Amino acid sequence: MYRYGDGTPFPFEENFIDIVRAAVDACAGMFTAAAQLEALRAKAREAKREADAEGAKLAALERSIEGAVALSSPSVAKDASLVQQTALRALEGARHAITLARGALDKRTAAASAEPRVDRAMQSAFACAATFFDTHQLPRTAWSWSWKVNVGGSAMAHASKFTVSFDLPDVPWNGPAKLASLVPGMVVRLPHRRLLGKPAPQKIHLDRGALLEVEREGDEITMVVREHASKKSAGWGIHLDSLTSTAATVTLLDEDGSLTGVEMVLGGDDGLALARLAAAVVDEMEPALARRRTRDVTIGKSALRGMVDPSEPAKALLDLLAPTIRTMCQKSRVPGEISLKRDVADGRREELFVSRQSLAAKYATLPPEYRQLFDAAGLGRDAASIDDEETQTDRRHPDHGGHRAVPPPPPPMRAAPNAKTLMAS
């Protein structure tokens, strides 16, 4: 169980200190992409202004030349003087040179003032977000995942505005998963076809069976198993409300996987056996989930890579975490730190912390408009925090973050003797 720095219960089960560190890194990276994009846009605007100024100078030069040559009355008439003919050739040559210069200027302007490629900036922002979501989850994340033979695994996480889909490249099975390797010796009464009459419950030894697919949505889990791993055979769709459920809903499937319409609820030892199978499948899938790879990130209804501003996903992430960060700052006993306590054993509690100074260093090089967003989220340092840090350096790990054991409370103070006692002594 986690607690705020003042000992009051923390509302989430995740190590929020690690989440904050990783989120600051991700947001700083996305804001960096936004700043670089804006710098390219500013450069393009400056190039456009310079090109416009250069074009104006060419126009002024053309007018100056025309004005100077006009004094010689350029002409191609038969009776034109040599000076007039020379003036005309000079004017035409100047106009030709200026036309060529304008063409070169237009090409240079088009290249320099072109709108920067937003997709590259958004790809950088996506990479920062993926690094975060590959290894961390937001508070109150709802997970779903699935695996299917010959298809592979995938997962999805929902938290507030964020929906993240993942590929699971390291699933534990490349083909049908043998049930004997999951729960050896499992025997369950399952609905089964008979030569005559309707399907009826029958004891099935599942050691030769195989898992074909599994899907987990929150606590609920659904599996499809087949009676024989190496050949076509009847199968069952198995649904449990949770891993601790004592009952399972089982649907009989034909050899081609189609529904037969036969469904029954199994309880008792049969329900517990199927729950053990589900728990074993979940255990096998856990390492694959830990090695997930982000495929897409959606914020609201917008795909991150389809956005046009790399700062938007960072702002959304900070907005989501900011209320908790600010509360942690208020409840931390050491100014200038964000801390959590964790109960580790009876009578023992561990404290996790990170200095706000070390977090601020991660985004110190960003433009002011982005640094202000981190500060508003509660990560910035005020004067009191800085002063206190100078007197508390002996309590911190050298990297300004880590954990420390919470010392036991001091022994109770004895009451001072009163005046009568002193006189008597």
C-alpha positions in Angstrom: 0.0 0.0 0.0 1.3 3.5 -0.9 0.8 6.6 1.2 1.4 10.3 0.7 4.4 11.7 2.4 2.3 12.7 5.4 1.2 9.1 5.9 -2.4 9.5 4.5 -3.5 6.8 2.0 -2.5 7.3 -1.6 -5.3 6.6 -4.1 -3.4 4.5 -6.6 -1.5 1.2 -6.5 1.3 2.3 -8.9 4.6 3.7 -8.0 3.8 7.3 -8.9 7.3 8.5 -8.4 8.5 6.4 -11.3 5.5 7.5 -13.4 6.4 11.1 -12.8 10.0 10.7 -13.8 9.1 8.8 -17.0 6.3 11.3 -17.8 8.6 14.3 -17.5 11.1 12.6 -19.9 8.3 11.9 -22.4 6.7 15.4 -22.2 10.1 17.1 -22.4 10.8 15.1 -25.6 7.5 16.0 -27.1 7.9 19.7 -26.2 11.3 19.5 -27.7 9.8 18.3 -31.0 7.3 21.1 -30.8 10.0 23.7 -30.2 12.1 22.4 -33.1 9.0 22.5 -35.4 8.3 26.1 -34.3 12.0 27.0 -34.9 11.7 25.6 -38.5 8.5 27.6 -39.0 10.2 30.7 -37.7 13.1 30.1 -40.0 10.7 29.7 -42.9 9.0 33.0 -42.0 12.3 34.7 -41.8 13.3 33.3 -45.2 10.1 34.6 -46.7 10.6 38.1 -45.3 14.2 38.1 -46.6 12.9 36.9 -50.0 10.3 39.6 -50.1 12.9 42.2 -49.2 15.2 40.9 -52.0 12.3 41.0 -54.5 11.6 44.6 -53.5 15.2 45.5 -54.1 15.1 43.9 -57.6 12.0 45.9 -58.4 13.7 49.1 -57.2 16.7 48.2 -59.3 14.6 47.7 -62.4 12.9 51.0 -61.9 16.2 52.7 -61.4 17.6 51.2 -64.6 14.5 52.1 -66.5 14.7 55.7 -65.2 18.4 56.0 -66.0 18.0 54.6 -69.5 14.9 56.7 -70.2 17.1 59.8 -70.4 18.7 58.4 -73.5 15.3 57.7 -75.2 15.9 54.0 -76.2 14.5 53.2 -79.6 14.6 50.8 -82.5 13.4 53.2 -85.1 15.4 53.5 -88.4 16.4 57.0 -87.6 17.4 56.1 -84.0 20.8 57.3 -82.9 23.5 55.0 -81.8 23.0 56.1 -78.2 19.3 55.3 -78.4 19.9 51.8 -79.9 22.5 51.1 -77.2 20.2 52.3 -74.5 17.5 49.9 -75.7 19.9 47.0 -75.7 21.0 47.9 -72.2 17.5 48.1 -71.0 16.5 44.7 -72.5 19.7 43.1 -71.1 18.9 44.4 -67.6 15.3 43.3 -67.8 16.5 39.8 -68.9 19.0 39.6 -66.0 16.4 40.7 -63.5 13.9 38.2 -64.8 16.5 35.4 -64.3 17.2 36.7 -60.8 13.5 36.7 -59.9 13.2 33.1 -61.1 16.2 32.0 -59.0 14.8 34.0 -56.0 11.4 32.3 -56.4 12.9 28.8 -56.3 15.1 29.7 -53.3 12.1 31.2 -51.5 9.9 28.2 -52.2 12.5 25.9 -50.7 13.4 28.0 -47.7 9.8 29.1 -46.8 8.1 25.7 -47.3 6.1 24.5 -44.3 8.2 22.1 -42.2 7.1 18.4 -42.3 4.7 18.0 -39.4 4.7 14.2 -39.8 8.4 14.0 -38.7 7.7 16.1 -35.6 4.7 13.9 -34.7 6.8 10.8 -35.3 9.3 12.1 -32.7 6.4 12.8 -30.3 5.0 9.3 -30.9 8.4 7.8 -30.1 8.5 9.7 -26.8 5.0 8.6 -25.9 5.8 5.0 -26.9 8.8 4.9 -24.7 6.6 5.9 -21.8 3.7 3.5 -22.4 6.0 0.5 -23.2 7.1 0.5 -19.6 4.6 2.4 -17.6 0.8 2.7 -17.2 -1.3 5.6 -16.1 -3.4 5.5 -12.9 -6.7 3.7 -13.2 -5.7 2.0 -16.5 -8.2 -0.6 -17.7 -6.5 -3.3 -19.7 -7.6 -5.8 -22.3 -5.5 -8.3 -24.2 -5.9 -11.3 -26.5 -4.0 -14.1 -28.1 -5.0 -16.3 -31.0 -3.2 -19.1 -32.6 -1.7 -18.1 -36.0 -2.5 -14.5 -35.3 -0.5 -13.5 -32.3 -1.1 -11.2 -29.4 -2.3 -7.7 -28.8 -3.3 -5.5 -25.9 -5.1 -2.2 -25.2 -5.0 0.2 -22.3 -7.6 2.9 -21.5 -6.9 5.7 -19.0 -8.9 8.9 -19.1 -8.4 10.4 -22.6 -5.7 8.0 -23.5 -6.2 4.8 -25.5 -3.0 2.9 -26.3 -2.8 -0.3 -28.4 0.1 -2.6 -28.2 1.7 -5.5 -30.2 2.9 -8.4 -28.1 5.9 -9.7 -30.0 7.0 -12.2 -27.4 3.9 -14.3 -26.8 4.5 -17.7 -25.2 3.0 -19.8 -27.9 3.6 -19.9 -31.7 1.0 -22.6 -32.2 -1.7 -24.3 -30.2 -0.8 -24.2 -26.5 -0.9 -27.7 -25.0 -3.1 -27.8 -21.9 -0.8 -30.5 -20.3 1.9 -27.9 -20.1 -0.4 -25.4 -18.4 -2.3 -27.6 -15.9 -1.2 -31.2 -16.1 -3.7 -34.0 -15.5 -6.8 -31.8 -15.8 -10.1 -33.6 -16.0 -13.3 -31.6 -16.4 -16.9 -32.6 -17.0 -17.7 -30.8 -20.3 -20.6 -30.9 -22.7 -19.8 -33.5 -25.4 -21.6 -35.0 -28.4 -22.9 -38.5 -28.2 -23.6 -41.0 -30.9 -27.2 -40.8 -30.1 -29.1 -38.1 -28.3 -28.3 -34.6 -27.3 -24.8 -33.5 -26.1 -24.4 -34.2 -22.4 -21.7 -33.6 -19.7 -18.8 -36.0 -19.9 -15.5 -36.3 -18.1 -12.8 -35.1 -20.5 -9.1 -35.7 -20.0 -7.6 -32.5 -21.3 -3.9 -33.4 -21.4 -4.2 -33.9 -25.1 -6.1 -30.7 -25.6 -4.9 -27.3 -26.7 -5.6 -23.6 -26.1 -6.5 -21.9 -29.4 -7.3 -18.4 -28.2 -7.8 -16.3 -25.1 -9.1 -12.8 -24.4 -9.1 -10.9 -21.2 -11.2 -7.8 -20.6 -10.7 -6.3 -17.2 -11.3 -9.2 -14.8 -13.3 -11.3 -17.3 -11.5 -14.0 -19.3 -12.6 -16.1 -22.3 -10.8 -19.1 -23.7 -11.3 -21.4 -26.6 -9.8 -24.9 -26.2 -9.9 -28.0 -28.4 -10.0 -31.6 -27.3 -7.0 -32.6 -29.4 -4.0 -30.4 -30.1 -2.9 -32.3 -33.2 -6.1 -32.8 -35.1 -9.5 -31.3 -35.7 -11.8 -32.0 -32.8 -14.6 -30.6 -30.8 -13.9 -27.6 -28.7 -15.3 -25.4 -26.0 -15.7 -21.7 -25.4 -15.0 -21.0 -21.7 -15.9 -17.8 -19.9 -15.1 -16.8 -16.4 -16.1 -13.5 -14.6 -12.7 -13.4 -12.9 -9.8 -15.6 -12.0 -11.3 -16.2 -8.5 -14.6 -17.3 -9.9 -15.9 -20.7 -8.9 -18.2 -21.1 -11.9 -17.6 -21.0 -15.6 -19.9 -20.7 -18.6 -19.0 -23.3 -21.2 -20.2 -23.4 -24.8 -19.8 -26.5 -27.0 -18.1 -25.8 -30.4 -18.1 -27.9 -33.6 -14.8 -29.0 -35.2 -14.8 -25.9 -37.3 -15.2 -23.7 -34.3 -18.9 -22.8 -34.9 -21.4 -22.6 -32.0 -23.6 -25.6 -31.4 -26.1 -23.8 -29.2 -25.2 -26.1 -26.3 -24.2 -24.1 -23.2 -23.9 -24.9 -19.5 -22.6 -23.5 -16.3 -20.0 -25.5 -14.5 -19.3 -25.1 -10.8 -17.7 -27.0 -8.0 -14.4 -28.8 -8.9 -15.0 -28.3 -12.6 -15.4 -24.6 -12.2 -12.3 -24.4 -10.0 -10.3 -26.5 -12.5 -11.2 -24.1 -15.3 -10.2 -21.1 -13.1 -6.8 -22.8 -12.5 -6.4 -23.1 -16.3 -7.3 -19.4 -16.7 -4.8 -18.4 -14.0 -2.1 -20.4 -15.7 -2.8 -18.8 -19.0 -2.7 -15.3 -17.5 0.7 -16.2 -15.8 2.1 -17.3 -19.1 1.0 -14.1 -20.8 2.3 -11.7 -18.1 5.9 -11.6 -19.5 4.6 -10.8 -23.0 2.6 -7.9 -21.6 5.7 -6.6 -19.8 7.5 -6.6 -23.2 4.7 -4.9 -25.1 5.4 -2.5 -27.9 3.2 0.6 -28.5 1.4 0.4 -31.8 -0.9 3.5 -31.7 -1.8 6.2 -29.2 -5.2 7.9 -29.3 -6.1 11.0 -27.3 -9.8 11.5 -27.2 -10.7 10.7 -30.8 -7.5 11.9 -32.4 -4.6 9.6 -33.2 -1.3 11.0 -31.9 0.5 10.6 -35.2 -2.3 12.3 -37.1 -2.0 15.5 -34.9 -0.3 18.7 -36.1 1.1 19.9 -32.8 3.6 17.7 -30.9 2.9 19.6 -27.7 -0.8 18.5 -27.5 -0.1 15.0 -26.3 2.4 16.3 -23.7 -0.2 18.8 -22.5 -2.8 16.1 -22.1 -0.4 13.9 -20.2 0.6 16.7 -17.8 -3.1 17.7 -17.3 -3.9 14.1 -16.3 -1.0 13.8 -13.8 -1.0 17.4 -12.5 -3.7 17.1 -9.7 -1.9 14.2 -8.1 1.5 15.8 -8.4 0.3 19.0 -6.7 -1.3 17.0 -3.9 1.9 15.0 -3.4 3.9 18.3 -3.2 1.5 19.6 -0.6 1.7 16.4 1.5 5.5 15.8 1.2 7.2 16.5 4.5 10.4 17.7 2.9 10.0 20.9 0.8 11.5 20.6 -2.7 10.7 16.9 -2.9 7.8 14.7 -4.1 7.6 11.7 -1.9 5.5 8.5 -1.3 5.6 6.0 1.5 5.1 2.3 1.0 4.2 -0.3 3.6 6.7 -3.1 3.1 6.1 -5.3 6.3 4.6 -5.1 9.7 6.1 -2.1 11.5 8.2 -1.2 8.4 7.6 1.5 5.9 9.8 2.7 3.0 9.8 6.2 1.6 10.3 6.9 -2.2 11.1 10.4 -3.3 12.5 12.6 -6.1 13.7 16.1 -5.8 11.8 18.7 -7.9 15.2 20.2 -8.8 16.2 17.0 -10.6 12.9 17.0 -12.4 13.2 20.6 -13.4 16.6 19.9 -14.9 15.0 17.6 -17.4 13.1 20.5 -19.0 15.4 23.4 -18.2 16.5 23.9 -21.8 12.9 24.2 -23.2 11.4 27.6 -24.2 9.6 29.4 -21.3 6.1 28.6 -22.6 6.8 24.9 -22.1 8.7 25.2 -18.8 5.7 27.0 -17.4 3.4 24.0 -18.1 5.6 21.8 -16.0 5.8 24.4 -13.2 2.0 24.7 -13.3 1.7 21.0 -12.8 3.5 21.3 -9.5 7.0 20.3 -10.7 8.6 23.7 -10.5 10.7 25.0 -7.5 9.7 28.0 -5.5 12.1 30.0 -3.4 11.2 28.2 -0.2 12.0 24.8 -1.8 15.4 26.0 -3.0 16.3 27.4 0.4 15.2 24.2 2.1 17.1 22.0 -0.4 20.3 23.7 0.6 19.8 22.6 4.2 18.6 19.1 3.5 21.3 17.7 1.1 22.4 15.2 3.7 19.0 13.5 3.6 19.0 12.8 -0.1 20.6 10.3 -2.4 23.3 11.8 -4.6 21.1 11.7 -7.7 18.4 13.7 -5.8 16.0 10.7 -5.9 15.6 7.2 -4.5 14.3 5.7 -1.3 15.0 5.9 2.4 13.8 4.1 5.4 11.4 6.1 7.6 13.1 6.4 11.0 11.2 5.4 14.1 9.6 8.1 16.2 11.7 9.6 19.0 11.1 8.3 22.5 8.6 10.3 24.6 10.1 13.2 26.5 10.0 13.0 30.3 8.2 15.8 32.1 10.5 18.4 33.5 10.6 18.5 37.4 8.5 21.2 39.0 9.8 23.9 41.3 8.8 22.0 44.5 10.8 18.9 43.4 13.9 21.1 42.8 13.7 22.7 46.2 13.3 19.4 47.9 16.4 18.0 46.2 
